[in-house]
Amino acid sequence: MVEKRLPDFREIEEEAGKNKVVITVVGKDRIGIIAAITSCLAEHGVNIEDITQKILGEYFTMILVGDISRCTVNIGELREKLAQKGEEIGVAVYLQHAQIFRAMHRI
């Protein structure tokens, strides 16, 4: 009798996470922040998988999860392009690989 092995969901999650990034945007609220950041991502082939945003007083915050498997630039270049776009519109933009983000926030 052949024993079937159940999938190891940690392995599946790790494999899926190899192409994921977490992008955080923080700054004074203004019109066009989401449009500017998501347009930059689309321009470089990043697929947005999840996005949440909130206005806290006069400050805008957004956390976005993106798939970079079809990204046209490397992660370092993408980080630079997003930071530059953030400077143009007056917000701070941070990009981390999802695996690093998870490791930093693990209890």
Secondary structure, 3 states (H helix, E strand, C coil): CCCCCCCCHHHHHHHHHCCEEEEEEEEECCCCHHHHHHHHHHHCCCEEEEEEEEEECCEEEEEEEEECCCCCCCHHHHHHHHHHHHHHHCEEEEEEEHHHHHHHCCC
